[in-house]
Amino acid sequence: MMYDESLITSEVCIRCASCCKLTIGKPESRPERMIEWENIIAKQTDNIEILPDSRVRFHCPKLVVEGEFKKCGIYESRPYICSAYNCFEMANKMNRPPENYEKIMKIINDLKETKNG
């Protein structure tokens, strides 16, 4: 399946920000020392979240959340990997659905309804 990359607009991005997060596997896929370190860091910062299934999610420290909107705190000088990223383009290259596909499509559909409604 090919994903329409043109659907990923700035309006979608500021409501999603999934690309500003990295989720890593469950404890059995990580060394014990890493799990200890993650738990210590998670207590000291909002940038790391331990999920209920014990996966770990790292949030970019430059991600600014204002209500329902999520913005890059260094947007004008953000790294190229961020400025060039399109989750549908990456999914097409990897030949798999993008992470959080259902969330992304809900945002896209909600925005279409708002414009058409």
C-alpha positions, 0 to 999 in steps of 0.5 A: 500500500502506498501512503499519500505523502501530501496528506501530511501537512503542518496542520496534521503535524502540530496535532500529532508529533509522533515523530518527536517521540521514540518508543523502544522495546519491552524490558526483555529486549533491553539490558537490566542496567538500561532499565534501571537508568531509564527508571531513574531518568524518568523520575527526573525528567518529562522527556522519558515515559515508562509505558504500562507495557514497560516500553520506554518512550523518549520525547524530544526535549525541544517538543513544546505542547500547548493544549492540543498543539505540539510544536518544535521549540527550535523550528527555524533551526531544527536538524535536517532529519526533522525538517525533511521527515514525512511519516508517510514518505518513510512508511512508503520507503520501508514498505510498512504502515507508519507508527501511529497510523490510526492516530494520524488518519483520525487527525487527517479525517477530523481536519477534512471534516472541519474544512468541509463542515 
